[in-house]
Amino acid sequence: MEIANQVCSTACLTTGKDTSGMSWQEWENTYLRLEWLVANPRKFQKILKEWDLDKSAKILDLCCGNGGCFNVFLKEDYAFLCGLDISRHLLANVRVPVPLIQGDVYACPIKTNAIDVVFINKALHHFLDHTCILSEIKRIVKPQGYFCLIEPRRTWFRDLYHVVCLSPLADIFPFFRSLKRAVLEEGDTYFPWLENAEKFMKILRNDFDFTILSNDRDLRDYIVKCRNNK
């Protein structure tokens, strides 16, 4: 737990419905429906190799859920990991020896300038107040540290995915019915994210002084590595 002692300040937790995004219960339910799609270890391992982060970096997986990415980090010899999530239930399901923090991304219980790398995997689109989240990330990441993210982007493939998932025919098949329910549950934040993701990238650069070092784009996602210039 040494890394947790180094990075943690006072514990913080919010509950119930938040006007800036999903409640923690909604986040938990949606995460569990799409867990297999969020983690994608093979894809993430390839991304992690391309990011080429310092193996000795203190890495915070923000909105880590049940730790789907931890095994990949550990397999690639990143030893200084910790995870933060609002859901006590998801954190209880983590099965690797990584320090865990229950807390709120809008008021991270993390010391200022304590983290070398903040990583978010498909969680930003569950929130509306990205300025507040970026303020917290800016605060906790060390100068010249990194913010890495994987988030959905609007493409023809994703539009087709929406047509299939939201079709009345999706209700016939359990697999597509589950996807449809997840899309509808996160729709209040997910669809605004898809329409405003490029605006987020501009805010990241212009308002928070992050330099985008790489911004790869596949059929579904933005894959971004940026440096904190403060």
C-alpha positions as CSV (number, residue, x, y, z in Angstrom):
1,M,0.0,0.0,0.0
2,E,3.0,2.3,-0.1
3,I,2.0,4.0,-3.3
4,A,-1.5,4.7,-1.9
5,N,0.1,6.4,1.1
6,Q,2.2,8.5,-1.3
7,V,-0.7,9.7,-3.5
8,C,-3.8,9.7,-1.3
9,S,-5.2,12.6,0.6
10,T,-8.6,12.6,2.3
11,A,-11.1,10.0,1.1
12,C,-14.0,11.5,-0.9
13,L,-17.2,9.9,-2.2
14,T,-20.4,11.2,-3.9
15,T,-23.6,9.3,-4.2
16,G,-26.9,9.7,-6.0
17,K,-27.7,11.5,-9.3
18,D,-25.2,14.2,-10.4
19,T,-26.2,16.8,-12.9
20,S,-22.7,16.5,-14.4
21,G,-23.0,12.9,-15.4
22,M,-24.2,9.4,-14.5
23,S,-24.8,8.4,-10.9
24,W,-22.5,5.9,-9.4
25,Q,-25.2,3.2,-9.6
26,E,-25.8,3.9,-13.3
27,W,-22.0,3.9,-14.0
28,E,-21.7,0.5,-12.2
29,N,-24.6,-1.1,-14.1
30,T,-23.4,0.1,-17.5
31,Y,-19.8,-0.9,-16.8
32,L,-20.9,-4.4,-15.9
33,R,-22.9,-4.7,-19.1
34,L,-20.0,-3.6,-21.3
35,E,-17.1,-4.9,-19.2
36,W,-15.9,-7.3,-22.0
37,L,-15.9,-4.5,-24.5
38,V,-14.2,-1.9,-22.2
39,A,-11.2,-4.0,-21.2
40,N,-10.1,-5.6,-24.5
41,P,-6.7,-6.7,-23.2
42,R,-5.1,-7.5,-26.6
43,K,-5.9,-4.1,-27.9
44,F,-4.8,-2.3,-24.8
45,Q,-1.5,-4.2,-24.7
46,K,-0.7,-3.0,-28.2
47,I,-1.6,0.6,-27.2
48,L,0.5,0.5,-24.0
49,K,3.5,-0.6,-26.0
50,E,3.1,2.3,-28.4
51,W,2.7,4.8,-25.6
52,D,6.1,3.6,-24.2
53,L,5.6,5.0,-20.7
54,D,8.3,4.9,-18.1
55,K,8.1,1.6,-16.2
56,S,8.8,3.3,-12.9
57,A,6.0,5.8,-13.3
58,K,3.3,6.1,-10.7
59,I,0.1,5.4,-12.7
60,L,-3.4,6.1,-11.7
61,D,-6.2,4.3,-13.5
62,L,-9.0,6.8,-13.1
63,C,-12.5,5.2,-13.1
64,C,-10.8,1.8,-13.1
65,G,-14.0,-0.2,-12.5
66,N,-13.0,-3.8,-11.6
67,G,-9.5,-3.4,-12.8
68,G,-9.8,-4.8,-16.3
69,C,-6.6,-3.0,-17.4
70,F,-4.4,-3.9,-14.4
71,N,-3.3,-7.3,-15.7
72,V,-2.0,-5.7,-18.9
73,F,-0.1,-3.1,-16.9
74,L,1.4,-5.7,-14.7
75,K,2.3,-8.0,-17.6
76,E,4.2,-5.1,-19.2
77,D,6.1,-4.6,-15.9
78,Y,4.4,-1.4,-14.7
79,A,4.7,-2.0,-10.9
80,F,3.5,1.3,-9.4
81,L,-0.2,1.3,-10.1
82,C,-3.3,2.4,-8.2
83,G,-6.9,2.6,-9.2
84,L,-9.8,5.0,-8.3
85,D,-13.5,4.4,-8.8
86,I,-16.7,5.6,-7.3
87,S,-18.2,2.1,-7.0
88,R,-17.3,0.1,-3.9
89,H,-18.8,-3.0,-5.6
90,L,-16.6,-2.8,-8.7
91,L,-13.5,-2.2,-6.6
92,A,-14.3,-5.2,-4.5
93,N,-14.1,-7.3,-7.6
94,V,-10.5,-6.4,-8.4
95,R,-8.5,-9.5,-8.3
96,V,-4.9,-8.2,-8.6
97,P,-2.7,-6.7,-5.8
98,V,-3.1,-3.0,-6.7
99,P,-3.9,-0.2,-4.2
100,L,-7.5,0.9,-4.7
101,I,-9.2,4.2,-3.8
102,Q,-12.9,4.8,-3.6
103,G,-13.5,8.4,-4.6
104,D,-15.0,10.9,-7.0
105,V,-13.3,12.1,-10.2
106,Y,-14.7,15.6,-9.5
107,A,-12.8,15.8,-6.2
108,C,-10.0,13.3,-6.4
109,P,-8.7,12.2,-3.0
110,I,-5.2,12.4,-4.5
111,K,-2.3,14.7,-3.5
112,T,-1.3,17.5,-5.8
113,N,1.5,16.6,-8.3
114,A,1.5,13.0,-7.0
115,I,1.0,11.1,-10.2
116,D,3.2,10.6,-13.3
117,V,0.5,9.2,-15.5
118,V,-3.3,9.4,-15.3
119,F,-5.0,6.9,-17.5
120,I,-8.7,6.8,-18.4
121,N,-10.3,4.0,-20.4
122,K,-13.7,4.8,-21.8
123,A,-15.1,6.6,-18.8
124,L,-14.9,10.3,-19.8
125,H,-18.0,10.0,-21.9
126,H,-20.0,9.2,-18.8
127,F,-19.6,12.7,-17.6
128,L,-20.7,16.2,-18.8
129,D,-18.5,18.5,-16.8
130,H,-15.1,17.7,-18.4
131,T,-13.7,21.0,-17.3
132,C,-13.9,19.9,-13.7
133,I,-12.4,16.6,-14.4
134,L,-9.5,18.1,-16.4
135,S,-8.9,20.5,-13.5
136,E,-8.4,17.6,-11.2
137,I,-6.2,15.7,-13.6
138,K,-4.1,18.9,-14.1
139,R,-3.8,19.2,-10.3
140,I,-2.7,15.6,-9.6
141,V,-0.4,15.0,-12.6
142,K,3.2,16.1,-12.1
143,P,4.7,18.7,-14.4
144,Q,5.8,17.0,-17.6
145,G,3.6,14.0,-16.5
146,Y,1.1,12.4,-18.9
147,F,-2.6,12.0,-19.4
148,C,-3.5,9.0,-21.5
149,L,-7.0,8.2,-22.6
150,I,-9.1,5.9,-24.8
151,E,-12.5,7.2,-25.6
152,P,-15.2,6.5,-28.2
153,R,-15.4,8.7,-31.4
154,R,-18.0,9.0,-34.0
155,T,-17.3,7.1,-37.1
156,W,-19.4,5.3,-39.8
157,F,-18.7,2.0,-37.9
158,R,-20.1,3.5,-34.6
159,D,-23.1,4.9,-36.4
160,L,-23.8,1.5,-37.8
161,Y,-23.4,0.0,-34.3
162,H,-26.0,2.5,-33.1
163,V,-28.5,1.6,-35.9
164,V,-28.1,-2.1,-35.0
165,C,-28.3,-1.7,-31.3
166,L,-31.2,0.7,-31.2
167,S,-33.3,-1.2,-33.8
168,P,-36.5,-2.9,-32.6
169,L,-34.9,-6.1,-33.9
170,A,-32.2,-5.8,-31.3
171,D,-34.8,-6.9,-28.7
172,I,-35.0,-10.3,-30.2
173,F,-31.4,-11.2,-29.5
174,P,-30.1,-11.2,-25.9
175,F,-26.6,-10.0,-27.0
176,F,-27.9,-6.9,-28.8
177,R,-30.6,-6.3,-26.2
178,S,-27.9,-6.0,-23.6
179,L,-26.0,-3.5,-25.8
180,K,-29.1,-1.5,-26.5
181,R,-29.9,-1.2,-22.8
182,A,-26.3,0.0,-22.1
183,V,-26.4,2.6,-24.9
184,L,-29.7,3.9,-23.6
185,E,-28.5,4.0,-20.0
186,E,-25.5,6.2,-20.9
187,G,-27.2,8.1,-23.7
188,D,-27.5,11.4,-21.8
189,T,-23.7,11.6,-21.7
190,Y,-22.5,9.3,-24.4
191,F,-24.1,11.0,-27.4
192,P,-23.1,14.5,-26.3
193,W,-19.5,13.2,-26.0
194,L,-19.5,11.9,-29.5
195,E,-20.7,15.3,-30.8
196,N,-18.2,17.3,-28.7
197,A,-15.1,15.1,-28.5
198,E,-13.1,17.4,-30.8
199,K,-14.1,20.4,-28.6
200,F,-12.7,18.4,-25.6
201,M,-9.4,18.0,-27.4
202,K,-9.2,21.7,-28.0
203,I,-10.0,22.5,-24.3
204,L,-7.3,20.0,-23.3
205,R,-4.7,21.9,-25.4
206,N,-5.8,25.5,-25.1
207,D,-7.3,25.8,-21.6
208,F,-5.2,23.2,-19.7
209,D,-1.9,23.4,-21.5
210,F,-1.5,19.7,-22.4
211,T,0.5,18.9,-25.5
212,I,-1.1,16.1,-27.5
213,L,1.8,13.8,-28.4
214,S,-0.2,11.2,-30.2
215,N,-3.9,11.0,-31.2
216,D,-4.5,7.7,-33.0
217,R,-7.9,6.9,-34.3
218,D,-9.4,3.5,-35.1
219,L,-12.9,2.6,-36.2
220,R,-14.2,3.1,-32.7
221,D,-11.9,5.2,-30.5
222,Y,-9.6,8.1,-29.8
223,I,-6.3,6.8,-28.4
224,V,-4.5,9.8,-27.0
225,K,-1.3,10.4,-25.1
226,C,-0.6,14.0,-23.9
227,R,1.9,15.8,-21.7
228,N,1.2,18.2,-18.9
229,N,3.2,21.4,-19.6
230,K,2.7,23.1,-16.3
